[in-house]
């Protein structure tokens, strides 16, 4: 993930200390019920499109912007499916971040799935019964997006 300029400015003063940041993840489904995934350039893992909100940017707008920037797919955010504090992450350069992630269920409306920036090696649509290896968090987000809506107790009991 490319580091936004506002975070570079904060890091110039804060050093590597923990930053608590707003993150957004998009579970994008097409008319066939497939989910959009990208294989990250930094880790090689398949993941859902995600990114950091810029100051003043609305979370749903972040979701649609990140999907378009990363994959070339246009979408609309339909609803929030999960809000959760993620565990802190220490990056190779020593920076520490913790994200408060808001996950949206999104519906594809146009564009063509493709690698659209330097953050991805591949981008593809996957049927739910043919997903590549995904982490537990991505699977939970997909499950919540396909359900009728989030419930705190259901989410917490799965942990």
C-alpha positions as CSV (number, residue, x, y, z in Angstrom):
1,X,0.0,0.0,0.0
2,X,1.4,3.4,-0.9
3,X,1.8,5.7,2.1
4,X,-0.5,8.7,1.8
5,X,1.3,12.1,2.1
6,X,-0.5,13.1,5.2
7,X,0.9,10.0,7.0
8,X,4.4,10.8,5.8
9,X,4.0,14.3,7.3
10,X,2.8,12.8,10.6
11,X,5.7,10.3,10.6
12,X,8.2,13.1,10.2
13,X,7.2,14.3,13.6
14,X,6.0,11.1,15.3
15,X,8.7,8.7,14.2
16,X,7.8,5.0,14.2
17,X,5.3,5.2,17.2
18,X,1.9,3.6,16.9
19,X,-0.6,5.5,14.7
20,X,-4.3,4.7,14.9
21,X,-5.7,5.1,11.4
22,X,-9.0,4.7,9.6
23,X,-9.0,1.9,7.2
24,X,-11.6,0.7,4.7
25,X,-12.1,-2.7,3.0
26,X,-14.4,-3.4,0.1
27,X,-16.1,-6.8,-0.6
28,X,-17.0,-6.2,-4.2
29,X,-19.5,-8.6,-5.8
30,X,-20.5,-8.8,-9.4
31,X,-23.9,-9.9,-10.9
32,X,-22.7,-13.5,-10.9
33,X,-21.9,-13.4,-7.2
34,X,-18.2,-13.5,-7.6
35,X,-15.8,-11.5,-5.4
36,X,-13.1,-9.2,-6.6
37,X,-9.6,-9.9,-5.2
38,X,-6.1,-8.5,-5.9
39,X,-2.8,-10.3,-5.3
40,X,-0.6,-7.8,-3.4
41,X,2.8,-6.8,-4.7
42,X,4.3,-6.5,-1.2
43,X,3.2,-9.8,0.2
44,X,2.1,-11.9,-2.8
45,X,-1.1,-12.7,-1.0
46,X,-4.6,-12.5,-2.4
47,X,-6.6,-9.8,-0.5
48,X,-9.8,-7.7,-0.7
49,X,-9.3,-4.1,-2.0
50,X,-8.5,-1.8,0.9
51,X,-7.0,1.5,1.8
52,X,-6.6,4.4,4.2
53,X,-9.1,7.3,4.4
54,X,-7.7,10.7,3.6
55,X,-8.6,13.5,6.1
56,X,-12.2,14.5,5.5
57,X,-13.0,11.6,3.2
58,X,-16.1,9.6,3.8
59,X,-15.6,5.9,4.4
60,X,-17.9,4.8,1.5
61,X,-16.0,7.1,-0.8
62,X,-12.7,5.5,0.3
63,X,-14.1,2.1,-0.6
64,X,-15.1,3.0,-4.1
65,X,-12.0,5.0,-4.7
66,X,-9.6,2.3,-3.6
67,X,-11.4,-0.3,-5.7
68,X,-11.2,1.8,-8.8
69,X,-7.5,2.8,-8.1
70,X,-6.4,-0.8,-7.4
71,X,-8.5,-2.8,-9.8
72,X,-10.1,-0.6,-12.5
73,X,-13.6,-1.7,-11.4
74,X,-16.2,0.9,-10.7
75,X,-18.6,0.1,-7.8
76,X,-21.1,1.5,-5.3
77,X,-20.9,0.9,-1.6
78,X,-24.2,-0.7,-0.5
79,X,-23.8,-1.2,3.2
80,X,-21.4,-1.5,6.1
81,X,-20.9,-5.1,7.0
82,X,-18.2,-5.0,9.7
83,X,-16.3,-2.5,11.8
84,X,-13.4,-3.8,13.8
85,X,-10.1,-2.7,15.4
86,X,-7.3,-4.7,13.8
87,X,-4.2,-5.8,15.6
88,X,-1.2,-3.5,15.4
89,X,1.1,-4.0,12.4
90,X,4.8,-3.3,12.4
91,X,6.1,-2.6,8.9
92,X,9.6,-3.5,7.7
93,X,10.8,0.1,8.2
94,X,9.7,0.0,11.9
95,X,6.5,2.1,11.5
96,X,3.6,0.8,13.7
97,X,0.0,1.2,12.7
98,X,-3.3,0.0,14.0
99,X,-6.4,0.3,11.8
100,X,-10.0,0.8,12.7
101,X,-11.4,-1.0,9.6
102,X,-14.8,-0.4,8.1
103,X,-15.8,-3.1,5.6
104,X,-18.4,-2.3,2.9
105,X,-20.3,-4.6,0.7
106,X,-20.0,-3.1,-2.8
107,X,-21.7,-3.9,-6.1
108,X,-19.7,-3.7,-9.3
109,X,-21.2,-1.2,-11.8
110,X,-18.6,-1.0,-14.5
111,X,-15.0,-1.1,-15.5
112,X,-12.8,-4.1,-16.2
113,X,-10.8,-6.0,-13.5
114,X,-7.1,-5.4,-14.1
115,X,-3.9,-4.5,-12.4
116,X,-4.4,-0.7,-12.1
117,X,-1.5,0.4,-9.9
118,X,1.8,-0.7,-8.5
119,X,0.2,-2.3,-5.4
120,X,-1.1,-5.4,-7.2
121,X,0.4,-8.2,-9.2
122,X,-2.9,-9.7,-10.3
123,X,-6.6,-8.8,-10.1
124,X,-9.4,-11.3,-10.7
125,X,-13.0,-12.2,-10.0
126,X,-13.5,-15.5,-8.0
127,X,-16.5,-17.7,-7.5
128,X,-17.1,-18.2,-3.8
129,X,-16.5,-21.9,-4.1
130,X,-13.1,-21.4,-5.9
131,X,-11.4,-18.7,-3.8
132,X,-7.6,-18.7,-3.6
133,X,-6.0,-19.0,-0.2
134,X,-7.2,-16.1,2.0
135,X,-6.6,-15.1,5.6
136,X,-9.2,-15.5,8.3
137,X,-10.1,-11.7,8.2
138,X,-10.9,-11.7,4.5
139,X,-13.0,-14.8,4.8
140,X,-15.0,-13.2,7.7
141,X,-15.5,-10.0,5.7
142,X,-16.8,-12.0,2.7
143,X,-19.1,-14.0,4.9
144,X,-20.5,-10.9,6.5
145,X,-21.0,-9.2,3.1
146,X,-23.1,-12.2,2.0
147,X,-25.1,-12.3,5.1
148,X,-28.1,-10.2,5.9
149,X,-26.0,-7.8,8.0
150,X,-23.5,-7.6,10.8
151,X,-24.1,-8.6,14.3
152,X,-21.5,-7.9,17.0
153,X,-22.2,-11.1,18.9
154,X,-21.9,-13.3,15.8
155,X,-18.7,-11.7,14.8
156,X,-17.1,-11.9,18.3
157,X,-18.2,-15.5,18.9
158,X,-16.4,-16.6,15.8
159,X,-13.0,-15.4,17.2
